[in-house]
Structures are given as structure tokens and as C-alpha cells.
Amino acid sequence: MEQLEQWKEQLLHWWSLLEEQLRQVPPVQLYAAAAVLVFTTLLLLSLRLLKRAKSNTIVLTGLSGAGKTVLFYQKRKTKPVHVVDVPGHSRLRPKLDEYLPQAAGIVFVVDALDFLPNCRSASEYLYDILTKGSVVKKKIPLLILCNKTDKVTAHTKEFIRRQMEKEIDKLRASRSAVSDADITNEFSLGVPGEPFSFTQCYNKVTTADASGLTGEISQLEQFIREYVKP
């Protein structure tokens, strides 16, 4: 009990010394110190809230028939991932804009078996995604997932990447020739005067193999683990 009283007296003494010191500090400095303390506290709280609110949404898209639906049903119940399947039909693509602001990553599915006849259409769709403001500003990572690679006649992911780069390079040239009033894309791609490469994109673009039919989606899972944290 006596020791407790001693601690109490010591604390009161320290408090009186602190009050005396504060009286000697000009009010302007006190207000400035208080403002800095409040600002720092609010900043730390905001950063913590942003960290907690980090998205767990993966947007799955691509042309119709690329095999998105099979992949979607394999991943839709995986926690804590929220997989959204955006239809590849041109009339339904505007739905993509509803999910991109919350996306942690985009998976663009390509049919590796029937790639060449659809290369132009797939590249146009991918070009539109890569030039969207929501993708560029947030630097949303994108995976080009080459599906159906279990088939002997399927094209490799390296071939598909090169062909899409060439096609996007053509698109870039043709669209840059159109007047500014007719351009609907929010951002341009690539470096002027150089052949287009996905390494020139604002966001990270990678390629991977998959087979929805056999369930070989390890590279897709690796992409999800990298950008969706538990």
C-alpha cells in the first residue's frame, strides 16, 4: 500500500512537471503539434483500412468458346478468392467495367487449340482491356491463360504471346491513324517507334498454360496466390 502511494506521488510530480513545461510552450506550437498528431493518427488508420479492404476479386474473361466457364466452375468455390466470369460476347463485354474497379487481377483466357482464326478478335478485346483507365491507373496485373494446351495440336504460350504482340502492334498503328475524336480508348499502348511488347504495358502482363478439361490449372492458381492474399 505504501509503495502504491509512492508511485501515485511520483506520477503526480511528473504530471505537474509536464504541465509546467506545456505552459512555457507558445500556443501556436501546441496547436501545430496537436495537428501533426491528429494527421498522423488518421493516416495510419486509413492505411490500415486500405490494407483490410484489399480486393480478392479475380476477373475471368476472353472470347466465347475459350473455356472460361470450365475454369470458372473449378475456381469459384476457392476461398478467399471471388472469381467473376465476364461473358466474351461483344454485347455483354460492357459488364467488365462493373468489376474492374474491384479487381485484384484479370485472367484473359485464350483458346490455344483454335487460336489463329481468333487471334485478331482476341487481340482487339485484349487491347481494349489494356487501355482502360481503371486497368492502367490501378496497374491491375493480367494473365493471358492459354487454355486447352493438353491437346497435341495446341499452340504454345510463347507462340500465342508473340502473335498477340504482333496483332496489337498493328492495331496500335491503325488506331493511332484515326482522328482523336474517334478514339474511344482511354490510354495508348507501347513506345512510339518501337515494336509492341507486353513488357511496355502500364500493368504487368504474363502468360501461362492451362487445361480446364484435365484440371491442370497450377499456373492459374499461382497467379491468384500472388495477387490475392488470405
Contacts in CASP RR format, 6 or more apart in sequence:
PFRMAT RR
TARGET T0000
AUTHOR 0000-0000-0000
METHOD contacts of the structure
MODEL  1
MEQLEQWKEQLLHWWSLLEEQLRQVPPVQLYAAAAVLVFTTLLLLSLRLL
KRAKSNTIVLTGLSGAGKTVLFYQKRKTKPVHVVDVPGHSRLRPKLDEYL
PQAAGIVFVVDALDFLPNCRSASEYLYDILTKGSVVKKKIPLLILCNKTD
KVTAHTKEFIRRQMEKEIDKLRASRSAVSDADITNEFSLGVPGEPFSFTQ
CYNKVTTADASGLTGEISQLEQFIREYVKP
22 30 0 8 1.000
54 104 0 8 1.000
54 229 0 8 1.000
55 102 0 8 1.000
55 103 0 8 1.000
55 104 0 8 1.000
55 228 0 8 1.000
56 80 0 8 1.000
56 81 0 8 1.000
56 82 0 8 1.000
56 104 0 8 1.000
56 228 0 8 1.000
57 82 0 8 1.000
57 83 0 8 1.000
57 84 0 8 1.000
57 99 0 8 1.000
57 102 0 8 1.000
57 103 0 8 1.000
57 104 0 8 1.000
57 105 0 8 1.000
58 75 0 8 1.000
58 81 0 8 1.000
58 82 0 8 1.000
58 83 0 8 1.000
58 84 0 8 1.000
58 103 0 8 1.000
58 104 0 8 1.000
58 105 0 8 1.000
58 106 0 8 1.000
58 107 0 8 1.000
58 224 0 8 1.000
58 227 0 8 1.000
58 228 0 8 1.000
59 84 0 8 1.000
59 86 0 8 1.000
59 96 0 8 1.000
59 99 0 8 1.000
59 100 0 8 1.000
59 103 0 8 1.000
59 105 0 8 1.000
59 106 0 8 1.000
59 107 0 8 1.000
60 68 0 8 1.000
60 71 0 8 1.000
60 72 0 8 1.000
60 75 0 8 1.000
60 83 0 8 1.000
60 84 0 8 1.000
60 85 0 8 1.000
60 86 0 8 1.000
60 107 0 8 1.000
60 109 0 8 1.000
61 68 0 8 1.000
61 85 0 8 1.000
61 86 0 8 1.000
61 88 0 8 1.000
61 93 0 8 1.000
61 96 0 8 1.000
61 106 0 8 1.000
61 107 0 8 1.000
61 108 0 8 1.000
61 109 0 8 1.000
61 125 0 8 1.000
61 129 0 8 1.000
62 68 0 8 1.000
62 86 0 8 1.000
62 88 0 8 1.000
62 108 0 8 1.000
62 109 0 8 1.000
62 110 0 8 1.000
62 122 0 8 1.000
62 125 0 8 1.000
63 88 0 8 1.000
63 109 0 8 1.000
63 110 0 8 1.000
63 111 0 8 1.000
63 118 0 8 1.000
63 121 0 8 1.000
63 122 0 8 1.000
63 125 0 8 1.000
64 87 0 8 1.000
64 88 0 8 1.000
64 89 0 8 1.000
65 111 0 8 1.000
66 109 0 8 1.000
66 110 0 8 1.000
66 111 0 8 1.000
66 122 0 8 1.000
66 147 0 8 1.000
67 109 0 8 1.000
67 111 0 8 1.000
67 147 0 8 1.000
67 148 0 8 1.000
67 212 0 8 1.000
68 85 0 8 1.000
68 88 0 8 1.000
68 109 0 8 1.000
69 85 0 8 1.000
70 212 0 8 1.000
70 213 0 8 1.000
71 107 0 8 1.000
71 109 0 8 1.000
71 145 0 8 1.000
71 147 0 8 1.000
71 210 0 8 1.000
71 212 0 8 1.000
71 217 0 8 1.000
71 220 0 8 1.000
72 83 0 8 1.000
72 85 0 8 1.000
74 212 0 8 1.000
74 215 0 8 1.000
74 217 0 8 1.000
75 81 0 8 1.000
75 83 0 8 1.000
75 217 0 8 1.000
75 220 0 8 1.000
75 224 0 8 1.000
76 83 0 8 1.000
78 224 0 8 1.000
80 228 0 8 1.000
80 230 0 8 1.000
81 224 0 8 1.000
81 228 0 8 1.000
84 99 0 8 1.000
86 92 0 8 1.000
86 93 0 8 1.000
86 95 0 8 1.000
86 96 0 8 1.000
86 99 0 8 1.000
87 93 0 8 1.000
87 95 0 8 1.000
88 125 0 8 1.000
93 125 0 8 1.000
93 128 0 8 1.000
96 129 0 8 1.000
97 132 0 8 1.000
97 134 0 8 1.000
100 106 0 8 1.000
100 132 0 8 1.000
100 134 0 8 1.000
100 135 0 8 1.000
100 140 0 8 1.000
101 134 0 8 1.000
101 138 0 8 1.000
103 138 0 8 1.000
103 140 0 8 1.000
104 140 0 8 1.000
104 227 0 8 1.000
104 228 0 8 1.000
105 140 0 8 1.000
105 141 0 8 1.000
105 142 0 8 1.000
105 143 0 8 1.000
105 223 0 8 1.000
105 227 0 8 1.000
106 129 0 8 1.000
106 135 0 8 1.000
106 140 0 8 1.000
106 141 0 8 1.000
106 142 0 8 1.000
106 143 0 8 1.000
107 142 0 8 1.000
107 143 0 8 1.000
107 145 0 8 1.000
107 220 0 8 1.000
107 223 0 8 1.000
108 125 0 8 1.000
108 126 0 8 1.000
108 129 0 8 1.000
108 142 0 8 1.000
108 143 0 8 1.000
108 144 0 8 1.000
108 145 0 8 1.000
109 145 0 8 1.000
109 147 0 8 1.000
110 118 0 8 1.000
110 122 0 8 1.000
110 144 0 8 1.000
110 145 0 8 1.000
110 146 0 8 1.000
110 147 0 8 1.000
110 160 0 8 1.000
110 164 0 8 1.000
111 118 0 8 1.000
111 147 0 8 1.000
111 148 0 8 1.000
112 146 0 8 1.000
112 147 0 8 1.000
112 148 0 8 1.000
112 149 0 8 1.000
112 151 0 8 1.000
112 154 0 8 1.000
112 155 0 8 1.000
112 156 0 8 1.000
112 157 0 8 1.000
112 160 0 8 1.000
112 209 0 8 1.000
113 148 0 8 1.000
113 151 0 8 1.000
113 153 0 8 1.000
113 154 0 8 1.000
113 155 0 8 1.000
115 122 0 8 1.000
115 146 0 8 1.000
115 154 0 8 1.000
115 155 0 8 1.000
115 160 0 8 1.000
115 163 0 8 1.000
116 155 0 8 1.000
116 163 0 8 1.000
119 163 0 8 1.000
119 164 0 8 1.000
119 167 0 8 1.000
120 167 0 8 1.000
122 164 0 8 1.000
123 164 0 8 1.000
123 167 0 8 1.000
123 168 0 8 1.000
123 171 0 8 1.000
124 171 0 8 1.000
126 144 0 8 1.000
126 164 0 8 1.000
126 168 0 8 1.000
127 168 0 8 1.000
127 171 0 8 1.000
127 172 0 8 1.000
127 185 0 8 1.000
127 189 0 8 1.000
128 185 0 8 1.000
129 135 0 8 1.000
129 142 0 8 1.000
130 136 0 8 1.000
130 142 0 8 1.000
130 189 0 8 1.000
130 201 0 8 1.000
130 202 0 8 1.000
130 203 0 8 1.000
130 205 0 8 1.000
131 185 0 8 1.000
131 186 0 8 1.000
131 187 0 8 1.000
131 188 0 8 1.000
131 189 0 8 1.000
132 185 0 8 1.000
132 186 0 8 1.000
132 187 0 8 1.000
133 186 0 8 1.000
133 187 0 8 1.000
134 140 0 8 1.000
135 142 0 8 1.000
135 202 0 8 1.000
135 203 0 8 1.000
136 186 0 8 1.000
136 187 0 8 1.000
136 202 0 8 1.000
136 203 0 8 1.000
138 203 0 8 1.000
139 202 0 8 1.000
139 203 0 8 1.000
139 204 0 8 1.000
140 203 0 8 1.000
141 203 0 8 1.000
141 204 0 8 1.000
141 205 0 8 1.000
141 206 0 8 1.000
141 223 0 8 1.000
141 226 0 8 1.000
141 227 0 8 1.000
142 201 0 8 1.000
142 203 0 8 1.000
142 204 0 8 1.000
142 205 0 8 1.000
142 206 0 8 1.000
143 205 0 8 1.000
143 206 0 8 1.000
143 207 0 8 1.000
143 208 0 8 1.000
143 220 0 8 1.000
143 223 0 8 1.000
144 157 0 8 1.000
144 160 0 8 1.000
144 161 0 8 1.000
144 164 0 8 1.000
144 205 0 8 1.000
144 206 0 8 1.000
144 207 0 8 1.000
144 208 0 8 1.000
145 207 0 8 1.000
145 208 0 8 1.000
145 209 0 8 1.000
145 210 0 8 1.000
145 219 0 8 1.000
145 220 0 8 1.000
146 154 0 8 1.000
146 155 0 8 1.000
146 156 0 8 1.000
146 157 0 8 1.000
146 160 0 8 1.000
146 207 0 8 1.000
146 208 0 8 1.000
146 209 0 8 1.000
146 210 0 8 1.000
147 210 0 8 1.000
147 211 0 8 1.000
147 212 0 8 1.000
148 154 0 8 1.000
148 211 0 8 1.000
148 212 0 8 1.000
148 213 0 8 1.000
149 156 0 8 1.000
149 157 0 8 1.000
149 209 0 8 1.000
149 210 0 8 1.000
149 211 0 8 1.000
150 211 0 8 1.000
150 213 0 8 1.000
150 214 0 8 1.000
150 216 0 8 1.000
157 207 0 8 1.000
157 208 0 8 1.000
157 209 0 8 1.000
158 207 0 8 1.000
160 207 0 8 1.000
161 198 0 8 1.000
161 207 0 8 1.000
165 195 0 8 1.000
165 196 0 8 1.000
165 197 0 8 1.000
165 198 0 8 1.000
166 196 0 8 1.000
168 189 0 8 1.000
168 196 0 8 1.000
169 195 0 8 1.000
169 196 0 8 1.000
172 188 0 8 1.000
172 189 0 8 1.000
172 190 0 8 1.000
172 196 0 8 1.000
175 183 0 8 1.000
175 185 0 8 1.000
176 188 0 8 1.000
187 202 0 8 1.000
189 196 0 8 1.000
189 200 0 8 1.000
189 201 0 8 1.000
190 196 0 8 1.000
190 197 0 8 1.000
190 200 0 8 1.000
190 201 0 8 1.000
191 200 0 8 1.000
194 200 0 8 1.000
198 205 0 8 1.000
199 205 0 8 1.000
206 223 0 8 1.000
208 219 0 8 1.000
208 220 0 8 1.000
208 222 0 8 1.000
208 223 0 8 1.000
209 216 0 8 1.000
209 219 0 8 1.000
210 216 0 8 1.000
210 217 0 8 1.000
210 219 0 8 1.000
210 220 0 8 1.000
211 217 0 8 1.000
END
